[in-house]
Amino acid sequence: IVYTESEKGKFKKGALEVVSYAKAIADQMGTSVTAVTINADNAESLGNYGASKVLSIKNDALNTFNAKTYASAIEQAAKQENAKVVVVSSSADSKYLAPILAVGLDAGYVSNVVEAPTNVSPFTVKRTVFTNKAFANTEITTDVKVVGLSNNSFGLVETGGSASVEDFSPSLPDSGVSVESVDKATDKVSIA
């Protein structure tokens, strides 16, 4: 399973990169890639980067990011697909939801991964450590693994494939949080 982030219906560049990365893992493991999208348009385009199936979640309750509800939705998708590896990006949102997701799946979690696994049995990945000043090869020994791919570390790999899109409707927990407004700066922000 790979979680593909989007904003206002459009996939972020990091979403396409994590699909490419998930495809590399799937090829090593002899399996296929299922992507999870939340309120995204054009989900079938993920096939061009290696996804063979897309679970498309459309729910207005997920218009605003909440780590607990997003993690729950991805967890339910991973369990439905019997996923052994879940790939997320290293965006701020993914760094918030990944530990919650790992707990829900009883999975090991490794962040800041920079290359495809060097081995899938045991599952070993290279990651940055010490504020990106060094690398470590980390082995994940749990049955299910959550991998956080470092941004711009793997690149986009177009496969020219296509993906089937299925609607997916997870049951969402009450987040206990309500967002009244979201304001994003669109002009230059002066720090002087």
Residue frames as a rotation matrix with the C-alpha (Angstrom) as fourth column:
ILE 1
0.589 0.808 0.000 0.00
0.808 -0.589 0.000 0.00
0.000 0.000 -1.000 0.00
VAL 2
-0.673 -0.733 0.095 1.20
0.731 -0.680 -0.064 3.52
0.112 0.027 0.993 -0.72
TYR 3
0.312 0.742 -0.594 -0.45
0.753 -0.574 -0.322 6.68
-0.580 -0.347 -0.737 0.62
THR 4
-0.451 -0.407 0.795 -0.52
0.850 -0.466 0.243 9.37
0.272 0.785 0.556 -2.07
GLU 5
-0.307 0.276 -0.911 -0.95
0.576 -0.708 -0.409 12.89
-0.758 -0.650 0.058 -0.74
SER 6
-0.301 0.268 0.915 -2.99
0.820 -0.417 0.392 15.45
0.486 0.869 -0.094 -2.59
GLU 7
-0.622 0.168 -0.764 -4.04
0.400 -0.771 -0.495 19.02
-0.673 -0.614 0.413 -2.04
LYS 8
-0.126 0.718 -0.685 -7.26
-0.584 -0.612 -0.534 20.45
-0.802 0.333 0.496 -3.49
GLY 9
0.777 0.580 0.242 -7.65
-0.230 0.621 -0.749 17.29
-0.585 0.527 0.617 -5.56
LYS 10
0.725 -0.580 -0.371 -4.20
-0.455 0.000 -0.890 17.42
0.516 0.815 -0.264 -7.19
PHE 11
0.807 -0.488 -0.332 -1.38
0.582 0.752 0.310 15.00
0.098 -0.443 0.891 -6.39
LYS 12
0.717 -0.683 -0.142 1.75
-0.527 -0.664 0.530 16.46
-0.456 -0.305 -0.836 -4.88
LYS 13
0.307 -0.691 -0.654 5.07
-0.768 0.226 -0.599 15.60
0.563 0.686 -0.461 -6.58
GLY 14
-0.582 -0.556 0.594 5.98
-0.811 0.453 -0.370 13.54
-0.064 -0.697 -0.714 -3.51
ALA 15
0.282 0.773 0.569 2.92
-0.585 0.608 -0.537 11.36
-0.761 -0.182 0.623 -4.10
LEU 16
0.859 0.001 -0.512 4.21
-0.473 0.384 -0.793 10.33
0.196 0.924 0.330 -7.52
GLU 17
-0.145 -0.989 -0.040 7.65
-0.802 0.141 -0.580 9.65
0.579 -0.052 -0.813 -6.04
VAL 18
-0.415 -0.006 0.910 6.29
-0.762 0.549 -0.344 7.34
-0.497 -0.836 -0.232 -3.32
VAL 19
0.744 0.655 0.132 4.32
-0.442 0.630 -0.638 5.39
-0.502 0.417 0.758 -5.93
SER 20
0.541 -0.643 -0.543 7.54
-0.569 0.195 -0.799 4.94
0.619 0.741 -0.261 -7.96
TYR 21
-0.468 -0.738 0.486 9.32
-0.848 0.222 -0.480 3.80
0.246 -0.637 -0.730 -4.78
ALA 22
0.051 0.588 0.808 6.50
-0.680 0.612 -0.403 1.41
-0.731 -0.529 0.431 -3.84
LYS 23
0.874 0.238 -0.424 6.74
-0.485 0.490 -0.725 -0.09
0.035 0.839 0.543 -7.34
ALA 24
-0.022 -0.963 -0.270 10.46
-0.707 0.206 -0.676 -0.77
0.707 0.176 -0.685 -6.79
ILE 25
-0.551 -0.107 0.828 9.64
-0.771 0.444 -0.456 -2.57
-0.319 -0.889 -0.327 -3.52
ALA 26
0.476 0.834 0.278 6.78
-0.600 0.539 -0.590 -4.51
-0.643 0.114 0.758 -5.15
ASP 27
0.625 -0.319 -0.713 9.10
-0.613 0.364 -0.701 -5.66
0.483 0.875 0.032 -7.93
GLN 28
-0.491 -0.863 0.116 11.60
-0.729 0.335 -0.596 -6.95
0.476 -0.377 -0.794 -5.35
MET 29
-0.591 0.323 0.739 8.84
-0.569 0.483 -0.666 -8.74
-0.572 -0.814 -0.102 -3.42
GLY 30
-0.978 0.208 0.024 7.02
0.157 0.653 0.741 -10.09
0.139 0.728 -0.671 -6.49
THR 31
-0.241 0.933 -0.266 3.77
0.819 0.049 -0.571 -8.28
-0.520 -0.356 -0.777 -5.78
SER 32
-0.156 0.262 0.952 1.81
0.756 -0.589 0.286 -5.26
0.636 0.764 -0.107 -7.03
VAL 33
-0.961 -0.235 -0.145 1.18
0.275 -0.781 -0.561 -1.70
0.019 -0.579 0.815 -5.81
THR 34
0.129 0.990 0.062 -2.12
0.893 -0.143 0.428 -0.49
0.432 0.000 -0.902 -4.39
ALA 35
-0.849 -0.381 0.365 -2.35
0.245 -0.897 -0.367 3.26
0.467 -0.222 0.856 -3.83
VAL 36
-0.017 0.822 -0.569 -4.67
0.986 -0.081 -0.146 5.01
-0.166 -0.564 -0.809 -1.39
THR 37
-0.749 -0.149 0.645 -5.98
0.338 -0.924 0.179 8.45
0.569 0.352 0.743 -2.35
ILE 38
-0.274 0.664 -0.696 -8.02
0.851 -0.170 -0.497 10.82
-0.449 -0.728 -0.518 -0.25
ASN 39
0.563 0.669 -0.485 -10.27
0.337 -0.722 -0.604 13.30
-0.754 0.176 -0.632 -2.07
ALA 40
-0.473 -0.799 -0.371 -7.99
-0.167 -0.332 0.928 13.27
-0.865 0.501 0.023 -5.12
ASP 41
0.677 0.605 -0.419 -8.94
-0.499 -0.041 -0.865 13.69
-0.541 0.795 0.274 -8.76
ASN 42
0.544 -0.447 -0.710 -7.43
-0.736 0.153 -0.660 11.73
0.404 0.881 -0.246 -11.66
ALA 43
0.408 -0.354 0.842 -6.51
-0.669 0.511 0.539 8.71
-0.621 -0.783 -0.028 -9.48
GLU 44
0.907 -0.023 0.422 -5.97
0.250 0.834 -0.491 6.49
-0.340 0.551 0.762 -12.54
SER 45
0.744 -0.667 0.031 -2.89
-0.408 -0.491 -0.770 8.59
0.529 0.560 -0.637 -13.42
LEU 46
0.347 -0.623 0.701 -1.01
-0.836 0.134 0.532 6.81
-0.425 -0.771 -0.474 -10.61
GLY 47
0.828 -0.001 0.561 -0.79
0.186 0.944 -0.274 3.80
-0.529 0.331 0.782 -12.92
ASN 48
0.836 -0.535 0.127 1.81
-0.046 -0.298 -0.954 5.69
0.547 0.791 -0.273 -14.94
TYR 49
0.094 -0.824 0.559 4.12
-0.880 -0.332 -0.341 5.53
0.466 -0.460 -0.756 -11.89
GLY 50
-0.760 -0.525 -0.382 3.56
-0.390 0.840 -0.378 1.89
0.519 -0.138 -0.844 -10.99
ALA 51
-0.553 0.634 0.541 0.24
-0.549 0.211 -0.809 1.53
-0.627 -0.744 0.231 -9.16
SER 52
-0.950 0.286 -0.128 -1.92
0.087 0.632 0.770 -1.29
0.301 0.720 -0.625 -10.49
LYS 53
0.007 0.963 -0.268 -4.88
0.818 0.149 0.555 -0.52
0.575 -0.223 -0.787 -8.21
VAL 54
-0.840 -0.184 0.511 -6.12
-0.083 -0.886 -0.456 2.63
0.536 -0.426 0.729 -6.51
LEU 55
-0.179 0.778 -0.602 -8.44
0.974 0.227 0.004 2.74
0.140 -0.586 -0.798 -3.49
SER 56
-0.659 -0.001 0.752 -10.12
0.192 -0.967 0.167 6.11
0.727 0.254 0.637 -3.83
ILE 57
-0.329 0.516 -0.791 -11.56
0.925 0.009 -0.379 7.63
-0.189 -0.856 -0.481 -0.67
LYS 58
-0.579 0.272 0.769 -14.00
0.152 -0.890 0.430 10.50
0.801 0.366 0.474 -1.18
ASN 59
0.189 0.602 -0.776 -15.23
0.941 0.116 0.319 11.96
0.282 -0.790 -0.545 2.10
ASP 60
0.392 0.036 0.919 -15.81
0.097 -0.995 -0.003 15.61
0.915 0.091 -0.394 3.03
ALA 61
0.999 -0.044 0.014 -14.78
-0.016 -0.045 0.999 14.80
-0.044 -0.998 -0.046 6.61
LEU 62
0.364 -0.924 0.119 -11.25
0.763 0.369 0.531 14.34
-0.534 -0.103 0.839 5.22
ASN 63
0.738 -0.057 0.672 -11.01
0.471 -0.669 -0.575 17.72
0.482 0.741 -0.467 3.46
THR 64
0.518 -0.591 0.618 -8.85
-0.743 -0.669 -0.017 18.97
0.423 -0.451 -0.786 6.33
PHE 65
-0.106 -0.667 -0.738 -5.88
-0.104 0.745 -0.658 16.84
0.989 0.007 -0.149 7.43
ASN 66
0.480 0.126 0.868 -6.19
-0.876 0.024 0.481 15.05
0.040 -0.992 0.122 10.75
ALA 67
-0.493 -0.834 -0.247 -3.48
-0.821 0.540 -0.187 12.48
0.289 0.111 -0.951 11.52
LYS 68
-0.628 0.281 0.726 -5.80
-0.382 0.701 -0.602 10.20
-0.678 -0.655 -0.333 13.50
THR 69
0.439 0.894 0.088 -8.53
-0.322 0.248 -0.914 9.96
-0.839 0.373 0.397 10.85
TYR 70
0.450 -0.358 -0.818 -6.11
-0.875 0.004 -0.483 9.72
0.176 0.934 -0.312 7.90
ALA 71
-0.658 -0.740 0.138 -4.08
-0.751 0.633 -0.189 7.01
0.053 -0.229 -0.972 9.66
SER 72
-0.299 0.638 0.710 -7.28
-0.300 0.644 -0.704 5.10
-0.906 -0.423 -0.001 10.41
ALA 73
0.691 0.580 -0.432 -8.37
-0.554 0.040 -0.832 5.24
-0.465 0.814 0.349 6.76
ILE 74
0.108 -0.748 -0.655 -4.96
-0.900 0.207 -0.384 4.04
0.423 0.630 -0.651 5.51
GLU 75
-0.696 -0.334 0.636 -4.84
-0.641 0.688 -0.340 1.34
-0.324 -0.644 -0.693 8.19
GLN 76
0.175 0.857 0.484 -8.21
-0.321 0.514 -0.795 -0.04
-0.931 -0.016 0.365 7.07
ALA 77
0.724 0.022 -0.689 -7.06
-0.690 0.036 -0.723 -0.06
0.009 0.999 0.041 3.45
ALA 78
-0.319 -0.934 -0.163 -3.82
-0.893 0.354 -0.277 -1.85
0.316 0.058 -0.947 4.38
LYS 79
-0.568 0.162 0.807 -5.72
-0.457 0.753 -0.473 -4.49
-0.684 -0.638 -0.353 6.34
GLN 80
0.562 0.827 -0.025 -8.24
-0.430 0.266 -0.863 -5.00
-0.707 0.495 0.505 3.53
GLU 81
0.689 -0.357 -0.631 -5.40
-0.640 0.111 -0.761 -5.52
0.341 0.928 -0.152 1.04
ASN 82
0.930 -0.367 0.012 -3.35
0.291 0.756 0.586 -7.62
-0.224 -0.542 0.810 3.50
ALA 83
0.704 -0.672 0.228 -0.40
-0.223 -0.515 -0.828 -5.27
0.674 0.532 -0.512 2.86
LYS 84
0.601 -0.606 -0.520 3.01
0.796 0.510 0.326 -6.17
0.067 -0.611 0.789 4.27
VAL 85
-0.606 -0.771 -0.195 4.64
0.766 -0.632 0.116 -2.82
-0.213 -0.079 0.974 3.40
VAL 86
0.670 0.742 0.015 3.05
0.731 -0.657 -0.184 0.62
-0.126 0.135 -0.983 3.65
VAL 87
-0.459 -0.848 0.265 4.90
0.885 -0.463 0.050 3.52
0.080 0.258 0.963 2.02
VAL 88
0.764 0.581 -0.280 4.38
0.603 -0.798 -0.012 7.17
-0.230 -0.159 -0.960 2.97
SER 89
0.378 -0.643 0.666 6.32
0.336 -0.575 -0.746 10.31
0.863 0.506 -0.002 2.11
SER 90
-0.335 -0.529 -0.780 8.34
0.938 -0.105 -0.331 12.43
0.094 -0.842 0.531 4.53
SER 91
-0.237 0.364 0.901 6.01
0.107 -0.912 0.397 15.41
0.966 0.190 0.177 4.35
ALA 92
-0.803 -0.013 0.596 4.95
-0.548 -0.376 -0.747 17.01
0.234 -0.927 0.294 7.61
ASP 93
0.204 0.970 0.131 1.51
-0.972 0.185 0.144 15.36
0.115 -0.156 0.981 7.35
SER 94
0.536 -0.029 -0.844 2.98
-0.203 0.966 -0.162 11.90
0.819 0.259 0.511 6.74
LYS 95
-0.589 -0.797 -0.131 5.43
-0.003 0.165 -0.986 12.29
0.808 -0.581 -0.100 9.62
TYR 96
-0.526 0.498 0.690 2.43
-0.851 -0.305 -0.429 12.94
-0.003 -0.812 0.584 11.88
LEU 97
0.484 0.874 -0.045 0.33
-0.874 0.485 0.010 10.03
0.031 0.034 0.999 10.67
ALA 98
0.087 -0.497 -0.864 3.02
-0.483 0.737 -0.473 7.35
0.871 0.458 -0.176 10.17
PRO 99
-0.887 -0.435 0.158 3.62
-0.348 0.403 -0.846 6.54
0.305 -0.805 -0.509 13.87
ILE 100
-0.246 0.887 0.391 -0.15
-0.793 0.048 -0.608 6.33
-0.558 -0.459 0.691 14.49
LEU 101
0.510 0.387 -0.768 -0.48
-0.817 0.497 -0.292 4.09
0.269 0.777 0.570 11.43
ALA 102
-0.363 -0.753 -0.549 2.40
-0.447 0.658 -0.606 1.88
0.818 0.026 -0.575 12.58
VAL 103
-0.823 0.124 0.554 0.80
-0.517 0.238 -0.822 1.38
-0.234 -0.963 -0.132 16.00
GLY 104
0.163 0.987 -0.004 -2.56
-0.856 0.139 -0.498 0.49
-0.491 0.085 0.867 14.40
LEU 105
0.636 0.032 -0.771 -0.89
-0.610 0.633 -0.477 -2.07
0.472 0.774 0.422 12.14
ASP 106
0.806 -0.454 0.379 1.52
-0.124 0.497 0.859 -3.37
-0.579 -0.739 0.344 14.82
ALA 107
0.817 -0.464 0.343 4.24
0.477 0.206 -0.855 -2.45
0.326 0.862 0.389 12.34
GLY 108
-0.011 -0.888 -0.459 7.84
0.786 -0.291 0.545 -1.30
-0.618 -0.355 0.701 12.47
TYR 109
0.928 0.342 0.145 8.35
0.363 -0.754 -0.547 2.25
-0.078 0.561 -0.824 11.16
VAL 110
-0.155 -0.982 -0.108 11.48
0.810 -0.189 0.555 3.70
-0.565 -0.001 0.825 9.56
SER 111
0.848 0.430 -0.310 11.58
0.230 -0.826 -0.515 7.32
-0.478 0.365 -0.799 8.42
ASN 112
0.485 -0.647 -0.588 13.94
-0.677 -0.704 0.216 9.22
-0.553 0.293 -0.780 6.10
VAL 113
0.259 -0.346 0.902 14.56
0.430 0.878 0.213 6.25
-0.865 0.332 0.376 3.80
VAL 114
0.133 -0.333 -0.933 16.66
-0.594 -0.780 0.194 7.21
-0.793 0.529 -0.302 0.77
GLU 115
-0.616 -0.332 -0.714 16.84
-0.781 0.372 0.501 4.08
0.099 0.867 -0.489 -1.44
ALA 116
0.451 0.706 -0.546 14.98
-0.633 0.684 0.361 0.95
0.629 0.183 0.756 -2.37
PRO 117
0.781 -0.129 0.611 15.53
-0.483 0.496 0.721 -1.90
-0.397 -0.858 0.325 0.11
THR 118
-0.192 -0.914 -0.359 18.91
-0.980 0.199 0.018 -3.55
0.054 0.355 -0.933 -0.14
ASN 119
-0.951 -0.018 -0.309 17.24
-0.007 0.999 -0.035 -6.78
0.309 -0.031 -0.950 0.93
VAL 120
-0.125 0.966 0.228 13.63
-0.741 -0.244 0.625 -7.85
0.659 -0.091 0.746 1.47
SER 121
0.902 0.375 -0.216 14.40
-0.138 0.722 0.678 -10.85
0.410 -0.581 0.703 3.68
PRO 122
-0.079 0.560 -0.825 15.30
0.882 -0.346 -0.319 -9.48
-0.464 -0.753 -0.467 6.17
PHE 123
0.625 0.430 0.651 13.77
0.698 -0.681 -0.221 -6.17
0.348 0.593 -0.726 5.07
THR 124
-0.010 -0.766 -0.643 16.66
0.804 -0.389 0.450 -3.68
-0.595 -0.512 0.619 5.15
VAL 125
0.727 0.289 0.623 16.56
0.614 -0.679 -0.401 -0.02
0.307 0.674 -0.672 4.09
LYS 126
-0.483 -0.875 -0.034 19.11
0.850 -0.458 -0.261 2.78
0.212 -0.155 0.965 3.95
ARG 127
0.677 0.732 0.082 18.08
0.661 -0.653 0.369 5.94
0.323 -0.196 -0.926 5.80
THR 128
-0.113 -0.683 0.722 19.60
0.047 -0.729 -0.683 9.23
0.992 -0.044 0.114 6.83
VAL 129
0.562 0.198 -0.803 20.52
0.792 0.150 0.591 9.79
0.238 -0.969 -0.072 10.48
PHE 130
-0.112 -0.629 -0.770 22.11
0.808 -0.508 0.297 12.53
-0.578 -0.589 0.565 12.58
THR 131
0.419 0.446 -0.791 20.31
-0.026 -0.865 -0.501 15.37
-0.907 0.231 -0.351 10.74
ASN 132
0.993 0.105 0.055 21.27
0.034 0.187 -0.982 13.95
-0.113 0.977 0.182 7.35
LYS 133
0.389 -0.919 -0.061 24.99
-0.914 -0.393 0.098 13.82
-0.114 0.018 -0.993 8.14
ALA 134
-0.745 -0.611 0.269 25.23
-0.584 0.791 0.182 10.02
-0.324 -0.022 -0.946 8.00
PHE 135
0.031 0.729 -0.683 23.45
-0.796 0.431 0.424 6.92
0.604 0.531 0.594 6.73
ALA 136
-0.537 -0.127 0.834 22.29
-0.661 0.678 -0.322 3.78
-0.524 -0.724 -0.448 8.53
ASN 137
-0.550 0.405 -0.731 21.11
-0.377 0.660 0.649 0.45
0.745 0.633 -0.210 7.17
THR 138
-0.551 0.469 0.690 18.04
-0.786 -0.014 -0.618 -0.41
-0.281 -0.883 0.376 9.21
GLU 139
-0.877 0.266 -0.401 16.37
0.076 0.899 0.431 -3.80
0.475 0.347 -0.808 9.40
ILE 140
-0.276 0.868 0.413 12.61
-0.957 -0.289 -0.033 -3.96
0.091 -0.404 0.910 10.01
THR 141
-0.964 -0.240 -0.114 11.72
-0.224 0.964 -0.141 -7.28
0.144 -0.111 -0.983 11.61
THR 142
-0.400 0.889 0.224 7.96
-0.366 0.069 -0.928 -6.89
-0.841 -0.453 0.297 12.08
ASP 143
-0.284 0.396 0.873 5.51
0.718 0.691 -0.079 -8.68
-0.635 0.605 -0.481 9.77
VAL 144
0.663 0.511 0.547 4.11
0.734 -0.588 -0.340 -5.32
0.148 0.627 -0.765 8.52
LYS 145
-0.385 -0.868 -0.315 6.45
0.856 -0.463 0.229 -2.44
-0.344 -0.181 0.921 7.75
VAL 146
0.858 0.511 -0.049 5.83
0.464 -0.813 -0.351 1.32
-0.219 0.279 -0.935 7.41
VAL 147
-0.202 -0.955 0.218 8.46
0.945 -0.132 0.300 3.12
-0.257 0.267 0.929 5.33
GLY 148
0.736 0.357 -0.576 8.76
0.261 -0.934 -0.245 6.92
-0.625 0.030 -0.780 5.17
LEU 149
0.248 -0.633 0.733 10.54
0.966 0.108 -0.233 7.90
0.068 0.766 0.639 1.95
SER 150
-0.201 -0.438 -0.877 12.71
0.451 -0.836 0.314 11.00
-0.870 -0.332 0.365 2.19
ASN 151
0.769 0.581 -0.266 11.61
0.089 -0.510 -0.856 13.69
-0.633 0.634 -0.444 -0.28
ASN 152
0.777 -0.386 -0.498 13.47
-0.627 -0.397 -0.670 13.86
0.061 0.833 -0.550 -3.60
SER 153
-0.042 -0.837 0.545 15.56
-0.743 0.391 0.544 10.79
-0.668 -0.382 -0.638 -2.80
PHE 154
-0.180 0.034 0.983 14.18
0.294 0.956 0.021 8.23
-0.939 0.292 -0.181 -5.23
GLY 155
-0.842 -0.102 -0.529 12.83
-0.400 -0.538 0.742 10.25
-0.361 0.837 0.412 -8.15
LEU 156
0.259 0.963 -0.075 9.91
-0.661 0.120 -0.740 9.73
-0.704 0.241 0.668 -10.48
VAL 157
-0.871 -0.451 0.194 9.89
-0.191 0.676 0.712 6.56
-0.453 0.583 -0.675 -12.57
GLU 158
0.035 0.903 -0.427 7.22
-0.915 -0.143 -0.378 6.44
-0.402 0.404 0.821 -15.25
THR 159
-0.608 -0.212 0.765 6.13
-0.096 0.976 0.194 2.93
-0.788 0.045 -0.614 -16.17
GLY 160
-0.759 0.376 -0.532 3.42
-0.630 -0.216 0.746 3.72
0.165 0.901 0.401 -18.70
GLY 161
-0.873 0.432 -0.225 1.03
0.458 0.885 -0.081 1.39
0.165 -0.174 -0.971 -16.88
SER 162
-0.305 0.843 0.442 -2.60
-0.406 -0.535 0.741 1.85
0.862 0.046 0.505 -15.95
ALA 163
-0.999 -0.012 0.037 -4.44
-0.039 0.325 -0.945 1.48
-0.001 -0.946 -0.326 -12.66
SER 164
-0.213 0.971 -0.112 -7.93
0.519 0.209 0.829 0.32
0.828 0.118 -0.549 -11.84
VAL 165
-0.820 0.007 0.572 -9.76
-0.392 -0.735 -0.553 2.65
0.417 -0.678 0.606 -9.46
GLU 166
-0.226 0.747 -0.625 -12.07
0.655 0.591 0.470 1.33
0.721 -0.303 -0.623 -6.74
ASP 167
0.155 0.359 0.920 -14.13
-0.503 -0.773 0.387 3.39
0.850 -0.523 0.061 -4.31
PHE 168
-0.387 -0.305 -0.870 -13.17
0.609 0.624 -0.489 2.74
0.692 -0.719 -0.056 -0.70
SER 169
0.201 0.567 0.799 -15.25
-0.349 -0.721 0.599 3.93
0.915 -0.399 0.053 2.26
PRO 170
-0.605 -0.472 -0.641 -13.51
0.418 0.497 -0.760 3.37
0.677 -0.728 -0.104 5.59
SER 171
0.649 0.723 -0.237 -15.30
0.578 -0.265 0.772 3.96
0.495 -0.638 -0.590 8.87
LEU 172
-0.193 -0.756 0.626 -13.73
0.151 -0.653 -0.742 7.08
0.970 -0.049 0.240 10.35
PRO 173
-0.185 0.086 -0.979 -13.19
0.974 0.149 -0.171 7.61
0.132 -0.985 -0.111 14.08
ASP 174
0.891 0.415 0.183 -14.31
0.364 -0.895 0.257 10.83
0.270 -0.163 -0.949 15.74
SER 175
0.034 -0.974 0.225 -11.18
0.550 -0.170 -0.818 12.96
0.835 0.151 0.529 15.75
GLY 176
0.340 0.144 -0.929 -12.28
0.922 -0.248 0.298 15.15
-0.188 -0.958 -0.217 18.64
VAL 177
-0.575 -0.578 -0.579 -10.99
0.366 -0.815 0.450 18.16
-0.731 0.047 0.680 16.69
SER 178
0.539 0.679 0.499 -12.84
0.783 -0.186 -0.593 20.61
-0.310 0.711 -0.632 14.51
VAL 179
-0.649 -0.758 0.066 -11.07
0.699 -0.559 0.446 22.98
-0.302 0.335 0.892 12.13
GLU 180
0.296 0.787 -0.541 -12.76
0.468 -0.613 -0.637 26.34
-0.833 -0.065 -0.550 11.79
SER 181
0.961 -0.020 -0.274 -10.50
-0.243 -0.529 -0.813 27.79
-0.128 0.849 -0.513 9.09
VAL 182
0.283 -0.913 0.293 -7.22
0.767 0.399 0.502 27.24
-0.575 0.083 0.814 7.28
ASP 183
0.932 -0.059 -0.357 -5.25
-0.212 -0.888 -0.408 30.24
-0.293 0.456 -0.841 6.07
LYS 184
0.329 -0.854 0.402 -2.28
0.838 0.461 0.292 29.75
-0.435 0.241 0.868 3.78
ALA 185
0.126 -0.400 -0.908 0.09
-0.178 -0.909 0.376 32.48
-0.976 0.114 -0.186 2.74
THR 186
0.677 0.135 0.723 0.07
0.641 0.375 -0.670 33.00
-0.362 0.917 0.167 -1.01
ASP 187
0.866 -0.431 0.253 2.41
-0.213 -0.777 -0.593 35.99
0.452 0.460 -0.765 -1.23
LYS 188
-0.107 -0.967 -0.232 6.00
0.253 0.199 -0.947 36.32
0.961 -0.160 0.224 -0.13
VAL 189
0.890 0.320 -0.326 6.43
0.365 -0.069 0.929 36.21
0.275 -0.945 -0.178 3.62
SER 190
0.220 -0.826 0.518 9.01
-0.307 -0.563 -0.767 38.56
0.926 0.010 -0.378 5.06
ILE 191
0.565 -0.100 -0.819 11.01
0.712 0.562 0.421 37.31
0.418 -0.821 0.389 7.99
ALA 192
-0.495 -0.787 0.370 12.77
0.514 -0.608 -0.605 40.63
0.701 -0.109 0.705 8.49
